[in-house]
Amino acid sequence: MKTAAGTQTNRIKALITFRAFFVTVLLGSFTFFEIGHKAFRHQKAVFSLIEVLYGLTIAYAFFLGRVKPRPFAYFQLAMDVVASCVLIYLTGGIESWFSFLLILIVLASGIVIGRRAGFAIATLSSILYGAMIDLQYFRLIPVPYNLALSGKDFLYNVFSNITALYLTAYLMGHLSRRVEKITEKLEEKATDFRELTAFNKEVLENMPSGLIVMDGEGRLMSLNRAGETMTGISRAEAAGMDIRRIFPFIADHRKPNVRAEGTVNTGSGEKTIGLTISPMNEGQSGPEGPDGYLCIFSDLTDIKKMQREIELKRQWAMIGELSANIAHEIRNPLAALRGAVEMLYKGNPDQGQRESLTRIALAEMDRLNRIITDFLMYSRPARRSPEPVELGLLLKGTLELLGKAAPPQVEISSDVEADIHVHADPDRLQQVFYNLALNAFQAMPGGGLLRVTGRKADGRAEISFADTGGGVAPEDAQKIFFPFYTTKAGGSGLGLSIAMRIMEDHGGTIRLESSPGRGAEFTAIMPLNGKV
């Protein structure tokens, strides 16, 4: 930022340059064009004055920067007033052609120093000029004039010149003040802009994410430090490079708000990069599109590695929990079976006891068989046999079966849209609906209402089973689809798990919405006609 002293020094340089130019023009007009040779009586004195002005100009240039600029400027301007009055004196006084020089000096004082200097130089010019004209009128100085000029003419000349000097000082001061204020504001804005530019550059250079600025065609214009590190490409190499050469997995950078993820080969190995591309000046873009694009990207290699490790640990934890649940489910019927066999082996039961113990053993074996069968169905689902299915007809048949299995206190209502067609295995899909309905029956041991609804939404089929039971607690909602997890006495915990597995096998899912004490709603969602 320029200081006030530096600005004033530059203005004094301009003043010295202008003075040298004017003196040179004055000398040239006298020498080459012989202007005023006959009109001016003191030609040699005029040339001497020009020489003195040249000498002063050289001296001013020498002392510039060695003395304080403000007093130095006042001294130069005062000397200019004196020199101008001498020139006016030598060229005819009241009849001189050079009285306008005083106005130019007042203008220069307002520009170089300021408003007060303008009035000060105007005052000095008025005193010297007025005194010289008065002395000429009273013939106290040897400067002849036209005898046709009266005292009123002299008075009017002095009055008009002094008025012009002060008006010039006032107008120049006002203009100079306005210019100074505007200059100060511009300097403040320029300083703010420079600081903001430096701050933005510092932020962009030190941000952990990579940043690329590219033109409308996808050619790189700038790349920050983090971007160089991630891509292994220097800024000089990246200049003008197409974005797809750096990130080949980008299909089209001109789509609005592009989000992409892929791998790139760098000098330090393969990295996984996630990025977003946004247009610049989106609201002001022309018919040809935005002026450019911003690409912000991050190195996701370590994050992906941690995600894989977490997923692996989660899977191992699920396997451990599943194993513990299987062992628990099998241990109970095995214990009952062992007790019945021991009593048959060691005891001497009568016919009735043998039949009772045998029934217990057979029942526990059937229970073991059901557990194993359900687990195998969950862990290794049967192959799909997809075919066109009209869900309304399938649900109608399922609800007829459910009507026979439902407790007497439970009421079933259905509202299913017509023409909901999917491509699925009807037997397995019916098993999903049957399991969801049985789960609702178990949630309403004291009776209630089961509402079955079906509709099409956003290219998907949604079949909902809503009960009026006690609902699902938030802590149970996170685990309710895990195998062998149950909140009901005597439940195996595989019904909902099998239903979810079948829906996932059909490209769908099951959504749970529940509030404790207000019932639960399970919605089976799958794509229409087998297309997501």
C-alpha positions in Angstrom: 0.0 0.0 0.0 1.3 3.4 -0.9 1.9 5.9 2.0 0.7 9.5 1.9 4.4 10.8 1.6 5.0 8.4 -1.3 1.9 9.6 -3.1 2.9 13.3 -2.6 6.4 12.6 -3.8 5.0 11.1 -7.0 2.9 14.2 -7.5 6.0 16.4 -7.0 7.8 14.4 -9.6 4.8 15.1 -12.0 5.0 18.8 -11.1 8.7 18.9 -11.9 8.2 17.1 -15.2 5.4 19.4 -16.2 7.5 22.5 -15.3 10.3 21.2 -17.5 8.0 20.5 -20.3 6.3 24.0 -20.1 9.7 25.8 -19.9 10.9 23.9 -22.9 7.7 24.8 -24.9 8.2 28.4 -23.8 11.8 28.4 -25.0 10.9 26.7 -28.2 8.2 29.2 -29.0 10.6 32.1 -28.4 13.5 30.6 -30.3 12.1 28.7 -33.2 8.8 30.6 -33.9 10.1 34.0 -32.8 6.9 34.7 -30.8 6.9 38.0 -29.0 10.3 39.1 -30.2 8.9 42.4 -31.3 6.2 42.8 -28.6 8.5 42.1 -25.6 11.1 44.7 -24.7 13.1 42.5 -22.3 13.9 39.5 -24.5 17.3 38.8 -22.9 15.7 38.9 -19.4 13.1 36.4 -20.6 15.8 34.0 -21.8 17.6 34.5 -18.5 14.4 33.6 -16.6 14.1 30.4 -18.7 17.6 29.5 -17.8 16.9 30.1 -14.1 13.8 27.9 -14.3 15.9 25.1 -15.9 18.4 25.4 -13.1 15.7 25.3 -10.5 14.1 22.2 -12.1 17.4 20.4 -12.0 17.9 21.4 -8.3 14.4 20.3 -7.5 15.0 16.9 -9.1 18.3 16.6 -7.1 16.7 17.4 -3.7 13.6 15.2 -4.3 13.5 12.4 -1.8 16.2 14.2 0.4 13.9 16.7 2.0 10.3 16.6 3.4 7.9 16.5 0.5 5.2 18.9 1.8 7.5 22.0 2.6 9.4 21.2 -0.6 6.2 21.3 -2.6 5.2 24.7 -1.0 8.6 26.1 -1.8 8.4 25.0 -5.5 4.9 26.4 -5.9 5.9 29.7 -4.3 8.9 30.0 -6.6 6.6 29.3 -9.6 4.4 32.2 -8.5 7.4 34.5 -8.3 8.7 33.3 -11.7 5.3 33.7 -13.3 5.0 37.3 -11.9 8.5 38.1 -13.2 7.5 36.7 -16.7 4.3 38.8 -16.6 6.3 41.8 -15.6 8.8 41.2 -18.5 6.1 40.6 -21.0 3.9 43.7 -20.4 2.3 43.5 -17.0 -1.5 44.1 -17.5 -1.0 43.4 -21.2 1.0 40.2 -20.7 -0.2 36.9 -22.4 1.0 34.9 -19.4 -1.3 35.8 -16.6 -3.1 32.4 -17.0 0.1 30.8 -15.5 -1.1 31.8 -12.0 -4.3 29.9 -12.5 -2.3 26.8 -13.6 -0.1 27.1 -10.5 -3.2 27.3 -8.2 -4.5 24.1 -10.0 -1.2 22.4 -9.5 -1.1 23.4 -5.7 -4.6 21.8 -5.2 -3.5 18.6 -6.9 0.0 18.3 -5.4 -0.7 19.4 -1.8 -4.4 20.0 -1.2 -7.2 22.4 -0.6 -5.4 24.7 1.8 -2.4 24.9 -0.4 -4.7 26.1 -3.2 -6.0 29.0 -1.2 -2.5 29.8 0.1 -1.0 30.0 -3.4 -4.1 31.9 -4.7 -3.5 34.5 -1.9 0.2 34.8 -2.7 -0.5 35.1 -6.4 -3.2 37.7 -5.8 -0.9 39.8 -3.6 2.0 39.7 -6.0 0.0 40.2 -9.2 -2.2 42.9 -7.7 0.8 44.8 -6.3 2.6 44.6 -9.7 -0.5 45.9 -11.6 -0.9 48.8 -9.1 2.7 49.7 -9.4 2.4 49.6 -13.2 -0.6 51.9 -13.1 1.1 54.5 -10.9 4.2 54.2 -13.1 6.4 53.1 -10.2 7.9 50.3 -12.3 9.2 50.9 -15.8 6.5 48.8 -17.6 4.7 50.9 -20.2 1.0 50.3 -21.0 -1.6 51.6 -23.5 -2.7 55.0 -22.4 -6.3 54.2 -23.4 -6.5 51.9 -20.3 -8.1 53.8 -17.4 -8.0 53.2 -13.7 -11.2 51.2 -13.9 -9.6 48.9 -16.5 -6.7 48.2 -14.1 -9.1 47.7 -11.2 -11.3 45.3 -13.2 -8.3 43.4 -14.4 -7.0 42.9 -10.8 -10.5 42.0 -9.6 -11.2 39.5 -12.4 -7.8 37.8 -12.0 -8.0 37.5 -8.2 -11.6 36.2 -8.5 -10.5 33.6 -11.0 -7.6 32.5 -8.7 -9.9 32.0 -5.7 -12.6 30.3 -7.7 -10.0 28.0 -9.1 -8.6 27.3 -5.7 -12.1 26.6 -4.3 -13.2 24.3 -7.2 -9.9 22.5 -7.3 -9.9 22.1 -3.6 -13.4 20.6 -3.7 -12.5 18.3 -6.5 -9.2 17.4 -4.9 -11.0 16.5 -1.6 -13.5 14.3 -3.5 -10.7 12.6 -5.3 -8.8 12.1 -2.1 -11.8 10.5 -0.4 -12.4 8.3 -3.5 -8.7 7.4 -3.5 -8.8 6.5 0.1 -11.8 4.3 -0.3 -10.2 2.6 -3.4 -7.0 2.0 -1.4 -9.0 0.5 1.5 -10.9 -1.7 -1.0 -7.7 -2.7 -2.7 -6.1 -3.5 0.7 -9.2 -5.6 1.7 -9.1 -7.3 -1.7 -5.4 -8.1 -1.4 -5.9 -9.4 2.1 -8.9 -11.5 1.1 -7.0 -12.9 -1.9 -4.1 -13.8 0.3 -6.4 -15.3 2.9 -8.3 -17.4 0.3 -5.0 -18.5 -1.3 -3.7 -19.6 2.1 -7.0 -21.4 2.9 -7.0 -23.2 -0.4 -3.4 -24.1 -0.2 -3.7 -25.6 3.3 -7.1 -27.3 3.0 -6.9 -31.1 3.4 -9.0 -31.7 0.4 -7.8 -31.4 -3.2 -9.2 -28.5 -5.3 -9.2 -28.2 -9.0 -10.5 -25.2 -11.0 -11.2 -26.0 -14.6 -12.8 -24.2 -17.6 -16.1 -25.1 -19.3 -14.4 -27.8 -21.4 -12.9 -29.6 -18.4 -9.3 -28.4 -18.8 -7.4 -27.7 -15.6 -6.7 -24.1 -14.7 -5.3 -24.5 -11.2 -4.5 -27.2 -8.6 -3.9 -26.8 -4.9 -1.1 -28.4 -2.8 -3.2 -31.2 -1.4 -4.4 -32.0 -5.0 -0.8 -32.4 -6.1 -0.1 -34.8 -3.2 -3.1 -36.9 -3.9 -2.8 -37.2 -7.7 1.0 -37.2 -7.9 0.8 -34.5 -10.6 2.5 -31.1 -10.3 0.7 -27.9 -11.2 2.9 -27.4 -14.2 2.0 -30.8 -15.5 -1.7 -30.4 -14.7 -2.1 -27.0 -16.5 -4.5 -27.5 -19.5 -4.9 -31.2 -18.8 -8.4 -32.7 -19.3 -10.0 -33.8 -16.0 -10.7 -37.3 -17.3 -7.0 -37.9 -17.7 -6.6 -37.5 -14.0 -9.9 -39.1 -12.9 -10.9 -41.6 -15.7 -14.0 -42.7 -13.8 -15.7 -39.3 -14.4 -18.4 -39.8 -17.1 -19.4 -36.2 -17.8 -18.2 -33.2 -15.7 -21.0 -31.0 -17.1 -23.8 -32.7 -15.3 -25.2 -30.7 -12.4 -23.5 -31.5 -9.0 -21.5 -34.5 -10.2 -20.6 -37.0 -7.4 -18.2 -39.8 -8.3 -15.9 -42.3 -6.7 -13.2 -44.4 -8.2 -9.5 -45.5 -8.1 -6.5 -43.7 -9.7 -2.9 -44.9 -10.1 -0.4 -42.4 -8.7 3.3 -42.5 -8.1 2.7 -43.8 -4.6 0.3 -46.6 -5.6 -3.5 -47.0 -6.2 -5.8 -44.6 -4.4 -9.5 -44.4 -3.9 -10.8 -40.9 -4.7 -14.2 -39.4 -3.9 -15.1 -36.1 -5.6 -17.8 -33.6 -6.3 -18.0 -31.2 -9.3 -20.0 -28.0 -9.1 -20.4 -25.2 -11.8 -19.0 -21.7 -11.1 -21.4 -18.8 -11.5 -24.2 -21.2 -12.0 -26.9 -18.6 -11.6 -25.1 -16.2 -14.1 -24.0 -18.8 -16.7 -24.7 -18.0 -20.4 -26.3 -20.1 -23.1 -23.0 -22.1 -23.5 -23.0 -23.1 -19.9 -21.0 -22.1 -16.8 -17.6 -20.3 -17.2 -15.9 -23.1 -15.3 -16.2 -25.9 -12.7 -14.8 -26.6 -9.2 -13.8 -30.1 -8.4 -13.3 -30.9 -4.7 -11.8 -34.4 -4.0 -10.5 -36.5 -1.1 -8.4 -39.5 -0.6 -10.7 -42.2 0.7 -8.1 -45.0 0.6 -7.7 -45.2 4.4 -11.4 -44.7 5.0 -12.3 -47.6 2.7 -9.7 -49.8 4.3 -11.1 -49.0 7.8 -14.7 -49.6 6.5 -13.6 -53.1 5.2 -12.0 -53.8 8.5 -15.1 -52.7 10.4 -17.4 -54.7 8.1 -15.2 -57.8 8.6 -15.2 -57.4 12.4 -19.0 -56.9 12.3 -19.4 -60.1 10.2 -17.2 -62.0 12.7 -19.3 -60.6 15.6 -22.5 -61.6 13.8 -21.1 -65.1 13.3 -20.1 -65.4 16.9 -23.6 -64.1 18.1 -25.3 -66.4 15.6 -23.2 -69.4 16.8 -24.1 -68.6 20.4 -27.8 -68.3 19.5 -27.8 -71.6 17.5 -26.1 -73.3 20.5 -28.7 -71.9 22.8 -31.6 -72.9 20.7 -30.3 -76.5 20.2 -29.2 -77.0 23.8 -32.8 -76.7 25.2 -34.4 -79.5 23.1 -31.2 -81.6 23.5 -31.5 -81.3 27.2 -35.1 -82.4 27.2 -34.3 -85.2 24.7 -31.4 -86.4 26.9 -33.6 -86.4 30.0 -36.3 -88.5 28.3 -33.8 -91.0 26.9 -32.0 -91.3 30.3 -35.3 -92.0 32.0 -36.1 -94.7 29.4 -32.6 -96.2 29.7 -32.1 -96.1 33.5 -35.6 -96.3 34.8 -38.2 -98.9 34.6 -41.2 -96.9 33.4 -44.5 -98.5 32.7 -46.2 -98.4 29.4 -47.9 -95.0 29.9 -44.6 -93.4 31.0 -42.7 -94.9 28.1 -45.3 -93.5 25.7 -45.1 -90.0 27.3 -41.3 -90.0 27.3 -41.3 -91.1 23.7 -43.7 -88.4 22.7 -41.4 -85.8 24.4 -38.4 -87.2 22.6 -40.1 -87.1 19.3 -41.4 -83.6 19.9 -38.0 -82.3 20.8 -36.5 -84.0 17.7 -39.1 -82.3 15.6 -38.3 -79.0 17.2 -34.6 -79.5 16.5 -35.5 -80.3 12.9 -37.5 -77.1 12.5 -34.7 -75.1 13.9 -32.2 -76.6 11.6 -34.6 -76.3 8.6 -35.3 -72.7 9.3 -31.7 -71.9 9.8 -30.8 -73.6 6.5 -33.5 -71.6 4.8 -32.1 -68.4 6.1 -28.4 -69.2 5.5 -28.9 -70.9 2.1 -32.2 -69.7 0.5 -33.7 -71.9 -2.1 -33.2 -71.0 -5.7 -35.6 -68.4 -7.1 -38.2 -69.5 -9.6 -39.4 -66.1 -10.7 -42.6 -65.6 -12.7 -45.1 -62.8 -13.3 -47.1 -62.3 -10.1 -50.2 -60.2 -9.5 -49.8 -59.2 -5.8 -53.5 -58.6 -5.3 -54.4 -62.2 -6.1 -51.4 -63.5 -4.1 -52.4 -61.5 -1.0 -56.0 -62.6 -1.3 -55.0 -66.2 -1.1 -52.6 -65.5 1.7 -55.2 -63.7 3.7 -57.6 -66.6 3.3 -55.0 -68.9 5.0 -54.3 -66.2 7.6 -58.0 -66.0 8.4 -57.9 -69.6 9.6 -54.7 -69.1 11.5 -55.6 -65.8 13.1 -56.7 -65.7 16.8 -60.4 -65.2 17.2 -59.9 -61.7 18.8 -57.9 -60.4 15.8 -59.6 -58.7 12.9 -58.0 -58.4 9.4 -58.7 -55.6 6.9 -57.2 -55.3 3.5 -56.9 -52.4 0.9 -54.7 -53.5 -2.0 -54.5 -51.6 -5.3 -55.3 -53.5 -8.5 -52.7 -54.4 -11.1 -49.6 -54.5 -9.0 -47.4 -56.8 -11.0 -44.0 -58.1 -10.0 -41.6 -60.7 -11.2 -41.0 -63.0 -8.2 -41.2 -66.5 -6.7 -44.8 -66.7 -5.5 -44.2 -69.4 -2.9 -41.4 -67.6 -1.2 -43.2 -64.2 -1.5 -46.2 -65.8 0.2 -43.9 -67.0 2.9 -42.8 -63.4 3.5 -46.4 -62.2 3.9 -47.3 -65.2 6.1 -44.3 -64.5 8.4 -45.1 -60.8 8.7 -48.8 -61.6 9.5 -47.8 -64.2 12.1 -45.5 -61.6 13.7 -48.4 -59.2 13.9 -50.7 -61.8 15.5 -48.0 -62.5 18.1 -47.8 -58.8 18.9 -51.6 -58.7 19.7 -52.2 -61.6 22.2 -55.2 -59.8 23.6 -56.7 -59.0 20.1 -56.6 -56.1 17.8 -56.7 -55.1 14.1 -54.3 -56.1 11.3 -54.4 -53.7 8.3 -52.9 -55.0 5.1 -52.4 -52.4 2.4 -50.8 -52.5 -1.0 -49.8 -49.7 -3.4 -47.4 -48.7 -6.2 -45.0 -45.8 -5.5 -41.9 -44.6 -7.5 -41.6 -47.8 -9.5 -41.9 -50.0 -6.5 -44.5 -52.2 -4.9 -45.1 -51.7 -1.2 -47.2 -54.2 0.9 -47.7 -53.1 4.5 -48.8 -55.1 7.6 -49.8 -52.7 10.4 -50.9 -54.0 13.8 -52.3 -52.4 16.9 -50.0 -54.2 19.4 -47.5 -52.8 21.8 -45.0 -51.7 19.1 -41.3 -52.3 18.9 -38.9 -50.7 21.4 -36.1 -48.6 19.7 -33.4 -50.8 21.1 -35.1 -53.9 19.6 -35.8 -52.3 16.2 -32.0 -52.3 15.5 -31.8 -56.1 16.0 -35.3 -57.4 15.1 -34.1 -58.8 11.7 -31.1 -60.6 13.2 -31.4 -64.4 13.2 -32.5 -66.0 16.5 -33.3 -62.5 18.0 -36.8 -62.6 19.5 -38.7 -60.8 22.2 -41.5 -63.4 22.3 -41.5 -66.5 24.5 -41.2 -69.7 22.4 -40.2 -67.8 19.2 -37.3 -69.0 17.2 -36.2 -65.5 16.0 -35.9 -66.6 12.4 -39.3 -65.6 10.9 -38.4 -62.0 10.2 -34.8 -62.9 9.3 -36.0 -65.3 6.7 -38.6 -62.7 5.4 -35.8 -60.1 5.1 -33.5 -62.5 3.3 -36.2 -63.5 0.8 -37.0 -59.8 0.0 -33.2 -59.0 -0.4 -33.0 -61.9 -2.8 -35.8 -60.3 -4.8 -34.0 -56.9 -4.9 -36.2 -55.4 -2.1 -36.2 -54.9 1.6 -38.5 -54.6 4.7 -39.1 -51.3 6.4 -40.1 -51.0 10.0 -42.0 -48.0 11.4 -43.1 -48.3 15.0 -43.8 -46.3 18.2 -44.0 -48.1 21.5 -47.6 -48.5 22.6 -48.9 -47.5 19.2 -48.3 -50.6 17.1 -45.9 -51.5 14.4 -46.0 -51.4 10.6 -43.8 -53.7 8.5 -43.6 -52.8 4.8 -42.3 -55.3 2.2 -40.8 -53.2 -0.7 -39.7 -54.6 -4.0 -39.3 -53.3 -7.6 -42.2 -53.6 -10.0 -41.7 -56.3 -12.7 -38.3 -57.1 -11.3 -36.8 -53.8 -12.2 -35.4 -51.4 -9.7 
